[in-house]
Amino acid sequence: MGCMAAGTASADVLRETALEAFKALPSTTPAVKNNPITPAKIDLGKALFFDPRMSASGVFSCNSCHNVGTGGDDNLETSIGHGWQRGPRNSPTVFNAVFNEAQFWDGRAPDLAEQAKGPVQAGVEMANTPDNVVATLKSMPQYVAWFEGAFEGETDPVSFDNFAKAIEAFEATLITPAPFDAWLNGDDAALSDVQKAGLQQFVDLGCVACHAGTNLGGQGYYPFGLIEKPGADILPVGDKGRFAVTETADDEYVFRAAPLRNVGLTAPYFHSGKVWDLKVAVQIMAESQLGEEISDESATQIVAFLDSLTGTAPTLTYPILPAETASTPQPSGEVLPQ
């Protein structure tokens, strides 16, 4: 009886500690700034998210790089885009991205709406233009009707800004409640003993200093290699991270802390996508960020804890997209590898 009471007390202390650092996912879709979320807007955003005609080639959609069937990313080192070019960085997961303070590895987009505008215009991704996106949407009566329903009362609802807001509304629904949330909410059986040991290690080592909050990350910017900089095989010298946004020397090789929800599904890891094994990634982080050479057992326990962050993805039905018309812009640009 005494041992049971001690074990319960220990579990309660761990949960109290965890609740100071982490937040469970909300049970409803979170609100986003300056963009009231409605069912009509969510449905429109879903169609746009899956529609490859939003790219110049007619090949790539948002879902190409942020595949909702594979953890919200594409499981590639770096994404493949227009003309089969490779992008410069690993694709972050779209799941739970609404809880990040900013989007992209360098935080250059303040919210999901601004993020949605980036890949559409990036030459190595969808290689389109705002004007061509709007022309494409306006050429299809069904899209026009959907925009009018989602942005009721606006004189010109089919706009690039509203395109982005609709995608943001849909992406805000992509939250994945996990066993860790159940445990934070009081279900002692939701985590195994190994996972609880891994959580204790995660806290004691100091991982929680960067990976906290609702998304266990996504809330701050830190140098990759705070204690010991990894080699160029993991940290390519040509990508200086947030420096490209701020042009401040202190921001060289600084990146947004990766959110860790569903991290067990999103290999390969880091902005470079150079590491495919989560356990190896944990060991690299411990050494480069904390100056700790952790044991194999500790790394295994931490990975077990991280697996408790793998959540239940929302069930999605692929949308039937509006039909093209004679005025719909035709695909353009080189889409085959040279």
Order of alpha helices (4+ residues) and beta strands (2+ residues): alpha-alpha-alpha-alpha-alpha-alpha-alpha-alpha-alpha-beta-alpha-beta-alpha-alpha
